[in-house]
């Protein structure tokens, strides 16, 4: 590499260099300013001096003091200015402008520009990270030519177009330090906005205002000790805000982690002359990236070589859906774009935040508020319930105002609170404030804010647990779609079967042998088999699926020959020389090779391919003794029957033939050697997973490229169909046997088809479309580029993470990271479990909301005095309406703690026995309404009885009565949570694994005891005796058997929860 290139690359590392090549013009201008300034100083320093002449004798010049001071001042000022300008310019002296000394003190007349200044230095001498970043972003072809084109840029970056970056990890780290890393720091969920959102709760606002006034009045009355009452409220409110904000922040953080994992993918890069795959985050400037159809461009870069590409740049500009990238007109790649068609290599010029895509992503956070269909449905439900709560609160307000102004409310002395013309305005204002507090508390309690929080927590927990179980969710709506899926269309490759072939059977002569009985094969036939199996003509060139499969078959046969037959591969190859090889023919799936043994001049021709094709070229065959026999009609028929039997066992057959030739090659005179039966074994746990799906009323449909006998054998082994079903039933269809209008026929029969053989991607698409037209919710697994359309069409597209192409993954909703169908069944269970848990929480939320709403309404309307009357007077005397704190505690249980207890748990195994979620049915089913009303009626009756008869019938003190009502309500909520958990099945099954559930329940009980017994002043409660505690617990416990009885009541329109 030249010294100029070395200097340019080192210049990139210096942060003092100009940021753009155009700054050289500014250097020239500043140089002129310095020259003019210096000359001005010299001219100004030549101040005219007054010469005194006395009698013809010239005396010493007289310089006035004012002139001296002025000259010194301006000289100093200009000198400082010139020095500062020279200091700014010196680091940018790339063209040697400062190499010439300043003009001589005598050269003050003419300003001569150096010759070097009139000939601009080539721009390509200044290459900075900013210059490279703007190169692709602005698609500046002229600037690229000034830099010497792609080879010039590669030279400056010390990267070779063929071998890539030459260097070790330190070289990569140095580039990452100089040019930036290929990571984008997106804004994480902020705590402050979530806290402010929590503080907007009306009850919290009321408590904060009351606490502030209590502190002010308390200090005024009692000095420094007067802050304790209001301060305790502040502490309690802050704790509630912290718990609620944490509950809201946690799911957002989980979504953030999920989306970070979703953005990670691998790229193909060339380094040190070797092609390798690395994480997209490890790419650096100067890397050579290999791109193909379906890939996402990982960074900004330049086109090196390859086919012209069609790239989708709509992520940068919506109107650029298809842009051609080529060497001449548009060689610029932009990060984040998608390759639609073609393959090429690119040189990375900018990464991470230095790209346009990086700047866009770093300026906005993740879509944390992405709305799923269920969230939208629950939002509507929340709005409807809130309207009911506001109507009840408004009705309470009207009733209270009417009763107050007509004089129907009385104070503790039994006198009317309001008398027209007598009650002063100050007392009226105090009473009105107390009256307004009750409707606000009722409205706040009635609004089911916890529903949306529960959905967010459930989705966040479920998606992150699914990611840990090899299922990466890319689209949150897909979780609900999978829970509703009643059909899964899949092929056998990867998901149902292992991703490798094994030799299962071997046909020799007229016998069908197992793979481990090769010792009975005659020696001469065994030698021919070794040559035919191990020698290969050419490697797969086009990379088509058929050629790749042929390559996999060759590797499998070679491994089997070594392990089972004890063949020495190197020795076989050393004894033969390949002569005139013929490449693999993908049309008839066969290949042949001509070899010459070292011991003779005879040419041996070996053929390998499909049994039907190979058998048609054979006029002879080797029998069990290794003797060549003529191929009779009976022998041929017998072999064909053996081939059919092998296919019916799910085997892919590969036949071998041999012929000796001297001059000309004739296929028709070959001798048939034998046939190998290969299979992809099913995953050991797939059959149970398929059975679980069938028990959950999910129909599994196998759509495969294999022929019908092989497809049937695979379906039987995996448990998709019963072994008794033959190929003549309507459930097994050969695509080639359908009529010309196959699309219509597939859509008509899609409901009954369970296995479709020799099907293309288009046939799978027609299958999915037909099922959706019939009202089914369809999930599809796919891995190829052609499957991208089918994955988009399906309600839930599941791509394979190992075998799946980039385009398939990009168009899918969920990526199965381990390519295992068991993970698909696990995703199904999580989808249904998520929906089911949200239903359970909604049942709990509505039960508590209805009970509280009715109790508050009846109590408020029947009150003899304004609730929390004379608030301002009470605060000024050091008392606070602590009933608001009790409401806040109940809201905390309902909103955050119960959501954690119910939703943070893995779905039980029993969920697989439930039918798919029917999205057409209402979210709150008839069974749920029955349970909601049945559970809400019990506390309404008991608590209202205590409210109105507690003092007279049970001789309870008013404060004890209110405390018992509050205590029973909280304990009743705990047993309602137990009732909702029992819906999943046996409540005690796996009870020791429910750590989050029991932790929340224990926390609620301990805090309730603390509030009632120790924080009496804070919560406005009174200490209860142990007998009163037993009564409260006994009343609450009865909610459990009552809930069980309500569930057993038959409902005419019952449906699954």
N, C-alpha and C positions, 0 to 999 in steps of 0.2 A: 504493500500500500504506500502511496506517495506521502511525502512529508506534508504536502498541503492538506491531504485528506486527514492525516493524523492530527494536524493542528486544528482542523475544522471540528473534528469529533471532540477534541479536548475543549474546544471553545464552547461546545454545547453545555459542558458541565459548569462553566463559570457563570454565577449569577450576576456578574457585573457587565456582561455583554449587552449591547442593545437588543431589544426584543424583536426588532424587525429590520429587514435589509434596507428599508427606505430611510432609516435613521442616519444613513451615511450623508444624506443631503443636509441634515441638521448639523452634522459635524463640520461640513464645509461652511455653512452659514456662521456657525460659532467661531470658526477659525478667522473668518473675515472680521467678525466683531472684535475679536482680540487684537487683530492687526490694526484696525482703525483706532481702538482704544489706546494701544501703546503709542501710535503716532500722535494721537491727540495729546497724550501726556507730555510727549517731547515738545510738541509745538506750544502747549500751554506753559511748559517750564521755561520757554524762551521769552520771558516777559520783557517788555520794553523798559529799559532803565534810563533814567534821566541823567545825562552827562553834563557836569558843570564845567564851564570853561572860564578861566580867570586869566585875563591878560594874555590870551593866546596859549595858555598852558592847560592841557587836558588833565583834569583832576580825577580822582576815584569816583566811579559811578555811584549814584545815590539810589538806593532802593528803599521805598517807604515801608514801614513796619506792617501796615495794613496789607500791602501787596505780598509781603513775605508770608504772612499768616494765611492769606487766601490761597496763594500758590501751594503752600504746604498742605492745606486742607484738601484741595482738589487732587493734588498728586497722590495723597494717601487714599482718597476715596476711589480714584480710578485704578490704583494699583491693587486694592483689595478686590474690586469687581473683576479685574482681569485675572487675578489669581484664582478666584472662585470658579470662573468659567473654564480656565485651563484645567482645574482639578476635576470638573465634571466631564471634560472631553478626553482627558488622558487615558482612562480605561478603555475607551472605544476607539483608540487609534489603530484600527485594523488596516487601513490603507496607507499608513506611514505619513499622515499629514503633519505630524509633529516632529518628524525626523529632521526637517530643515531648521536651522537656527533662526532666531528672530532677526528681522532686518537690522542692518547696521544703523547706528545712530545717524549716519550721514545719508542713508537711503530713505529720505522722507518725502520724496516727490512722487514717485511712481509706485503703485501697488501691483506687483507682478505675481500672478497665480502660478504656482509650480506646474510643470508639465504633467506631473503625475495626477494633479487634480482635474485636469481637463479630460483624462481618460478614466472613466469610472471603473472601479474594481468590480469584477464579476460578482453578482449577487450571491452566487452559490458558495462563496467563501464564508458566509454567515448563515449557519443552520442552527436554529434554536428550537426548543420544544414548542414554543408558541408558533413558530413558523411551520413546523410539521403539523401541528394541530389544525391550523387554519388551511393548510394545503388541501386536505380531503374535505373538510367541512364546507369550504367555499367552492370546491371543485375548480380550482384555479389551474387550468391546463398550461397557461403561459408561464406561471411561476414554476410549474413542474419542469418545463423545458429549460428554464433558466438554471435550475438545479441539476441539469444533466439527465433528466428523465428518471425512470425507475432505477436504472443501473447507477446513476449518480447518487440518488438518495440512499440506495443500499450500500454504496461505497462509504458515504459519510457515516452511516450507522454501523459500519464494520460488520455487515451481514452479507453472506453469500447467497445468491439466488438459488443455488442447487443444494448446498449443505446447511444453510441457515446460520444461526449464531454459533461461533466457535468459542467455546469457553466452558468453565465450570460453574458451580453455583455462585461463586463470588461475582462472576461476570453478570449473571442474571440479577443478582442483588444490586449490583452497581447500576444497571440499566433501570431497575425499578426505583432506585433512589433518585436518579437523574431525570427520568421521564414520567415517574408516577406509576402507581400500581393499577391493575385493572379491576379495582373495586370501587363501589359507589356507596358512600355513606348516606343512606336515606334517613330522614327525620324519624326518630323513634317516637312512640306514643308519649305525649307529655303528661306529667302529673297535674300541673296547675289547671289546665282546662277541665280535667275530670273533677278536680276538687271544687272548682267554681260551679260546675254543673250540679254537684251534690248540694252545695250551699243554697242553690235556688229553691230547694224544697220549702214549701210554705211553713211547715211546722218548725223547721230549723231556723227560718227567719224570725218567727215569733219568739222562739226560745232565746235567740241571740239578742233581740231587742229587749226582751224582759230581763235577761242577764245583765245587759249593759245598764238598764235603769236601776236594777237591784243593787249593782255595785255602786252606782252614783248616790242613790238615796241611803244605802247602808253606810257608806263612808261619811256622808253628811250627818247622819244620826249618831253613829257609834265610833267614828274615827277610823283608825287603821284596821280594827277588827271587823268592821262592817262589810268588808269585801267578801267574806267567806261564803255567804249564800249565793251571791251572783257568780263568784269564782267557781264554785262547785258545778253550777250549771254549765259554765264555759268548758270545764274539763269533760263533763259528760257529753256535751255536744261535739266537742273535738274528737272524742273517741268514736262517736257514731259516724262522724264525717270520715274518719280514717278507715273504719271498717267498710263503709259503703264505697268510698273511692277506691280502696284496694280491690274490692269485688268487681268494680267496673274496669280497673286498670289491668288486672290479671289476664282476662281474655284478650285484650288488645295486644298485650305483650306476647301472648301465645300465637296470635295471628301474625305478628311481626316475625317471629322465629320461623313460622311455617312458610311465609312468603320469601324469606331469605333462602331457605332450602329449595324453594321452587325455582329461584333464579339461577341455581347452580347447575351447570352442565359441562361436559368435556369437549375439547376441541383437538383436532389432529394437527400436530406441529412438527416441523423438521428442525432438529438441532444436532450439531456435530455430525451431519450427514445421515442421521437416522430419523425415521418417522416414528413418532410416539404420540400417545394421548395424554393430555394434561388437563387440569381443571381450568375453566375459563378465567378464573381469578389469577392464575399463574402466568398468563400470557404477558409479554413485555414488548416494548418497541424494538423493532428489528427482527422479530420472529417471522418465520415463513409458515403461514397457515394454509392448510389444504381444505377447500370447501367443496361441498357437493350438494345436490338437490335436497332440500329440506333442512339444511343447516341454518343456524342463526349466526350472522356475522358477529364475531366477538369483540371487534375493535375497528377503528378507522384504519384504512390501509390503501394500498395500490395494487392494481392488477399486474401480475408477473407474466403468467402464461396459462394456457388452458383453453377451453371452449368459452365463447361469449355466454355470459350468464344473464338470466332474467331475475331481477331482484325486486322484492316488494319493499318499498321505502315509505309505506303509508304510516309507519310509526313516527317518522320524522315530519312528513307532510302528507296530509290525507289524500291529496290528488295524485301522488306518485305511487300508484299501486303496482306498476310493472315498469322497471327501468332496466335497460340493457347496459351491462358492464363489459367493456372490451378494452383492448390495448390502445386504440388510437383516439377515439372520441371521448370516452368516459371511463377512465381507468380507476375511478375512485369508489372505494367501499366505505359505507357508513355503518357504524356500530349499531346493533339492535335490529337491523334489517334482516329479511328472510330470503334465502335463495330458492326461487321458484323452479328454476330449471338450469342445468349445466353444472360443470365442475371446473375449478381453476385453483391457482395458488395466489396468495396475496401476501404483501409485505406490510407488516404492522407499522403505522406511523404515529398513532396516538391511542391512548388507552384511558379507561376510567373517566374521571371528571374532565379530562381534556377533550372528550368527544361531545358531539351535540346530544347524543342519546344520554350520556352521563350527566350532562348539565340539566336535561329535562327531568331525569329521575331524581336527581339530588334536590331539585327544587320543590318536590311534592312528596308527601308521605304515602304510605300504602293505603289502599282503599279499605280502611278498617270498618267503615260503615257500609260495606257491601251488603245489600239487602237480598236475602234469599226469599223464595215464594212463601215459606212458612213465616218468616219475619214480617213480610208485608201483610199476611193474613192475621197474625197476632197484633200487629199495629192497629188494624181496623177493629179487632175485638177490643183492644185497650181503649180506643176512642169511644166505642159504643158504651162500654162499662163506665167510662169516665163521665159520659153524658148523663147516665143514670145517676151516678153519684152527685153530680152537680145539680141535677133536678131535685134530688132529695135534700141536698144542702140548702138550695134556694127555698124549698117548701118549709124547711125548718126555720129559716130566717124569717119568712113571712109570718109563720105562726107565732114565733116568739115576739116579733115586733107588734103584731096585732094584740097579743095577750098583754104585752107591756103597756101599750098606750091606752088600752081600755081598762087598765087597772087590775088585771087578773093575776098579776105577779105580786107576791108579798115578801117582805124582808123577814129577818129572824124574829122581829117583834110582832109579826102578824099584821103589820100595816102595809098598805098598798105602796109599791115602789114609785108609782107615778100618779100624781094628781094634777090635773090640768090647772095651770095658773099658780100652783103652789110649789111644785118641785123646781129647784133652780137649775140653770143650764149646766152647771158643773156636775151635779149628780146625774143628770140625763146623759151627759157625755160618758161618764164612767160606766153607767149601765149599758149604753149602746156598745161600748168597746167589749164588755163582757159577753153581750149577746152575739156579736160578730165572731168571737173566738170559736164558738161551738160549730157553726156551719163550715168554717175554715178547717177545723179538725175533722169533721165528717167527710168533707170533700177530699182531704188529703189521705184519709184512711181508705176511701172507696176506690181511689185510682190505683189500678193494678200495675204499678210501675215495674214490679218484679218480673212480669212476663217477658219483656224484651231482654232484661238482664239475664234471665234463665236461659233464653235462647242463645244469647251470646256466650255464656259460660259453657253451655252444652256443646255448641259447635266448636268452640276453641279447644275444649278438653278432648272431644271425640277426634277431631282432625289431627291433633298432636299425638294422641295414642295410636291412631291409625298409621301415622308416619313411622312410629317406633315399631309397628308390626308390618312393615314393608308395603305400605300403601300411602303414596303421597298425593294429597288432594290439591288439585289445581283450581277447581271451581267449587265454591262452597255449596252452590245449588245442587251439585251432583250428589252430595250426601243424602239429601232428601229424595232425589230421583232414584238412587240405589235402594233406599228403603221402600220405595213404591214399586220397584221392578218386579214383574211376574214372568219375564222371559229373559234368558241370557243366551246370546248367540256367540259361539266360540269355535275356534278350530283347535286341532290337537297339538299343534306345534308349540312347544315350550310350556304352555299353561297346563295341559292335561298330561303330556308326556315329558320325559326327561330330554334334555337337549343333547342327546348323543345316541348313536346307533349301536346295536349289538348283533352278532351273528347268532341266530336262534336255531336254524335247521339247515341241512345240506342235502341236496338231491344228487345222487350218484347212480348211474345206470338206471334201473327201475325202482330204486329204493329211496325212501325218505328217512334220513338219519338226523339225530340230534347233533348239536354243534360239537359235543365232546367226544365223538366216536370217529375221528379222522384216522385212527390207527389202522382201520380195516381197508383203507384205500390202497390199491396196488401202487407199487413204487413208481412205475412209469407215468401213471396218471397223476400221482402226487407231484412229480417233477414238473409236469406241464401246468398244473394248477399254481405252483409256486411262481412260475414265470408269468402266467397270465394275471395273477393277483398283484404281484409286487411291481412289475414293470409298468410304467406309465408313459404315454406318448408325450403329452404336453400338459402344462398347467392350465387351469381355467383362466381365460383371457378377458372375457366381457363382464364377468361378475354377475351373470344372470342367475336367478334362483335355481334353474335346472343344473347349470354348471357347478354352482356352489354345492348343490346336493351331491353331484357326481364326485366332487372333491371330498366331501364328507364320507361318502361310500368307500372311496379308495382308502382313506385313512383307517376306517373301521375294519376293512378286510385285511389290511396290512397288519394292524394290531392283533387281529384274531389269528392270522397265520403265524405270527411270532409266538403268541401265548399258547395256542392250542396245538399247532403243528410243529413247533420248535424250529421254524425256518430262520436261517441266518440271512438277513436281508442284504448285507453288504457282499456276502459271498455269491448270492444269486446274481446281483448286479455286476459283479466283477467277472463272472463267467459268460456274460452276454454283452453284445454291443448292439445298440439300437440302430436300425437301418430303415430309412424312409418312414418315419412315424406319420400317422394320420391323426389329426386333431379330433377332439370330441365333437360329435354331431348332435346338436341339441334337438334337431327335428325328430330323429328316430331314437334318440337317447342311447347311442352306442358309440364305441370307440374301438380302434384296432391299432396294433403295433407290429412292425416287422423287426425281427431280431436275428442276429447271427451269433451262434455259439462259437466260443473260442476253439472248440475241438473239431469243427466241421465248417464247410462252406455253404451248407444248406440254410436257406432262409425259412424261418418259422414265423407264421402269422398267427397272432393271438387276437381274438375278438371278445369283447365284453359289452353287455348291454341288457335290454329287456328280453326276457325269455322268448316272447313271441317273435321278436325281430331276429334274434340269434338262431332260433330253431328253424326259421324259414330258410336260412343259408346253409343248413347242415344236411348232408346226404349220408352221414355216418354218425355213429356214437360209440362211446366206450362202455362196455358192459361191466358187471361187477368184478370180473377177473382182469380187467384192463385190456381186453381184446377189442379191436375195432370191428363193429358190426354194421351192416347196412341199415339205414333208417327206414324201417318198414312202416306201413300205415298204423299197425297196432302199436308199435313202439312209440311212434309220434303221438298217438292218441293217449297212450299211457303217461307219457311225459306231460302232456297238456293237462291231464287230470291231476297230476302231482302239483303242477304250477297253480292250478285253481285251488287246490287244498291249502297250499302255502298262503295264497292270498286271503283265503277265508279265515286263516289264523292271524290275519293282520300283518303279514310279512311283505316287505318290499323285496322283489326277486331280482337277482343279478346272475345272468347265465354266462358261461364261458365256452368258447370253441377254439379249435386249433387246426392248422393246416401247414404242411410243408410244401414249399414252392421252390422252383429253380429260377424261372425267368418271369413269368406273368402270374399275376395274382387273380384268383377267381374265388369269389365268396361262396359260390354254390357247392363247392366240394369240401367244405369244412367238416370236422368231426366234433360232435357235441361232447363236452367233458362233464359238465355238471352245472348245478345252480345253487347259489347261496340265498338263504332267506334272512333278511335283516329286519329289525324292528326297533322302534323307539319305545322302550318300556314305559308304561304308565307310572306316574309318581305314586309311591305306596299309599299316600294319604288322600289321593284324589277321589277314590271311590266313596269314602266316608263323607267328603265334602259335597260330592254330587248328591248323595243320599240326603244330607242335611238340607240342601236346596230343594229337593223334591218334596221333603216333608214340610217345608215352608211354602209349598204351593208355587214354586218357581220352576218353570219348564226350561230345561237345558236343551239347546239345539246345536248339533255339531254340523258345521259347514266347512268342508274340507276339499282339497284338491285330489285326494286319493281316490282310487276307484271304489266301487260299492262294496266288494267283499272286504277290502282292507278297512274301509270306514266303518262297516258293521262290526268287525272284530274289535276295533278300538272303542267303539261305543259300548259294546258289551263289557269289555274289560274295565272301562271307567264307570260303569253302572248307569249310563244314559238310557239304554234300552235293555229289555230282558233278553236272556239267551234264547228264549222260545220264538222270538220274532225273526222271521226270515226276510229275504230280500224282496218278496212280492207284496209286502204290506204297503199301505199308503204312507206309513211313517218313515220309510226308507226310500229315497228318490235318487236316481242317477240323473244328473243335469243333462247329460247327452241324450237321454231318452225322451226328454220333453219335446213338445212341438215347437214349431218355428216361433210362435209368439210366447216365448218362455217367460217374459216379464209378467204378463197377465196370469199365466198358469201358476207361477211361483206365488204371486200375491193371493190367488184363490186357495191354494193348498197350504199356505204358510202356517195356518193354525194346526194342521195335523202333521206336517213334516217335522221329524225329529232328527233325521240324518240326511244331509244332502251331499252326495259325492260328486267329484269332478266339477266343483263349483268355482266360479271366478269371483273376484271382488265385486263385480257388478251384480252377480247373482245374490251375494250377501246383502248388498244395498237394497235390492228389490225385496228380499226377505224382511229386512228391517222396516221398510216403508209399508209393506203389506200388514205387518203386525201392528204398527202404529195406527194405520187406518182402521183396524179392528178394535182399537181402544186399549191395546196393551201398552205397558211401560217397559221399554226394551233397553237392556244393557248389552254392550258389545265389547268383546276383547279383540285387539288387533295389534299388529307389529310392523307391517310393511308400509311402504309409501302409498300403495293403492288403498290401504285400509283407512287412510286419513278422511276420505269422504264419508265412509261408513261410520267412523267414530264421531264425526260432526253431526250426522243424521240421527244417531241414537240419542235416547234420553240421557243415558249415562255411558260415556265412552271410556273404556279402560285399556290403556296401552301397556305393553310389556317393557319393563325398564332395562332388561339386559339385551334382548334381541330386537327391541323396538327401534325403529328409525327416529331421527329427530323430528321429522314431519308428523309421524304418528303420535309422538308424545305431545307435540305442540297442539294438535287438534283433539287431544283427549281431555277428559275431566279429572281422571284419577290415573296415576302411574303405579302399576304393580311392580315394585322394585325387584322382587325375586322371581318374577315370571311364573308364579305358582297359582294354580286355580284355588288352592286352599285360602290364599289371601283374598281372592275374589269373594269366596263364601264369607270370610271374616268381614270384609267391607259391607256385605249385605246385612250381617248381624249388627254392625255398628250403625248403619243407616236406619234400620228399624228401631234400634235401641235409642238413638238420639230423638227420633220423633216420639217414641213412647214415653221417654223421661220428661219431655216438655209437656206432654199431655198430663202426666202425673202431677207435675208442678202446677199446671193450670187448674187442675181439680182442687189441689190444696189452696191455691191463691183465691179462687172464687168461693170456696167454702168459708174461709176466714173473712173475706170481704163482705159476703152477704150477711154473715152472723154479726159482724161489727156494725155494718150499716143499719140493720134493723134495730139492734140494741141501742145504738146512739140515737137513732131517730125517735124511738118510743120514749127513751129517757129524756131527751131534750124537749120534746113537745109537751110532756107531762110535768116538766119541772115547775115548782112553785115559785122559784126565784131565778133571776138571770144566772145562767151558768158562769162560773168564775167571775161573779159580780164584783164591781168596784176594783178592777185590776189596778188602775193607777193608784188608788188609795192603798191597796194591799201592798203594792211594791214600795210605796213611800214609807210604809210602816215596817218594812223588812220582810214581808211575806210575798210568795211567788205562786202563780197558778201552776203547780207542779203536774196537774193532770196532763198537760201537754207533753211532759217527759214520758209519761206512760204510753201515750199514743205513739211517740217517737220510738220507743222500745218495741212496741208491737209491730210497727212498720219495719224496723230493722230485722226482726225475726222473719217476717213474711217476705221481705224484699231480698235480703242478702243471705242470711244464714240458712234458711230453708232451701234456697236455690242450690247452695253448695251441698247440703246434705242429700238432696234428691238426685241431682244431676251428675256429681263427680263420682262416677262409679262405672265399671265396665258392665256392658249389657249382659244379662244372664243367658245361659244356654237355652232356656225355655222360649226365648223370643223367636227362635228359628221355627217354632211350631205355630206361630201366629201367621195369618195370611198377610200378603203385602198391604201396605198402607194405601187406602183408596183416597186419592186426592180429590175426588169429586164429592166425597162426603164432607160434612162440616167438621171443623177441627174439634169442637165440643160435641161429642156424640150423645145419643140418648142415654146410654149407660152412664156417661159422665154426669149428665144433668141429674140423673136419679141419685147418684152418689153425692153430688154437691148439695142438693136440697136436703137429702136425708141426714147428712152430717151437720148441716147448718142449723136445722130445726132444733136439735138437742141443746146446744148452748144457748140458743135464743130463749127457750122455755125455762131452762134452769136459771140463767143469769137474770132474766127479767123477774122471775119469782123472788130471787134474793133481793133484787133492787127494790121491789115494792112491798114485800112482806118480811124482809129480813129483820127490820127493827121491831116490828110489832109481833110477829110470830116466833121468831128465833131469838128475840131479845139481843140483837147485835147492835153494838155501838155503830154510829154512822161511819166513822173512820174505819172500823174493823170490817164493816159491810163492803165499803168501796175497795178495801185492800183485798178481801176475799174474791170479789168479782174480778179484779185485775189478775190475781194469782190463778184463779181457775181458768181464765181465758188463755193465759200463756201456757199453762200445763195442758190444756185441751189441744192447743195447736201442736204440741209435741206428739200426742197420740194420733192426731190427724195425719202427721207425717208418717207414723207407723202404718196407718191404714193405706196410704198411697204406696208404700214400699211393699205391702203384702200383695198388691195386685200383680207384681212380677212373678209370684209363685210362693214357695215356702219361705216365710220371712226369716226363719232361723237357719236356712241353708246358706253356708258361706258367711255366717254372721261374724266370724273372726277376721274376715278379710276386709270388712267395711270400716276401715280406719277413719276416713274422712267423715262418714256418717255418724259414728259414735263420738268422734271428737266434737262435732258441732252440737249434737244432742247434749253431751256433758257440759259444754260451754254454756248453752242456754240455761240448763238447770242451775249451774253454779252462779251465774249472773243473776238469775231470778231470785235465788236465796239471798244473794248479796244485796239486791235492791230492796227486798222486803224487810230483811232483818237488820241490815247495817246502814243502808242509805235512806233511812226513813225521811229525813228532812229533804233530801234531794228529790225523791220520787213521790213525796206526799203520801207515804204509806204508814201503817202502824204495825208494830211487831205482833206476829201471830203466835198463839200457843201451839203446842205440839198436837193437840186435838183438832184445832182448826186446820193445821197443815194436813192431817190425815183426812179430814173432810174434803179439802180442796183436791188432794190427790185422788181420793176415791171417786169424786164426781168426774174428774178428768179421765180416769182409767176407764170409766164406763163408755167413753167414746169409742174404744177399741171394739168391744163386742157389738155395740150398736152399728158401727161401720160394717162389721162382718154380716150382721143381719140384713142391712140395707143392700149389700152386694148380692144376697141370696134371693132377693125379691125379683120375681120374673117380670120382665118388661116386654110388651108385645113387639116393640120395634128395636129390640136389643141388637147390638153389634159389638164387635171387638173394640176394646179400649184403644 
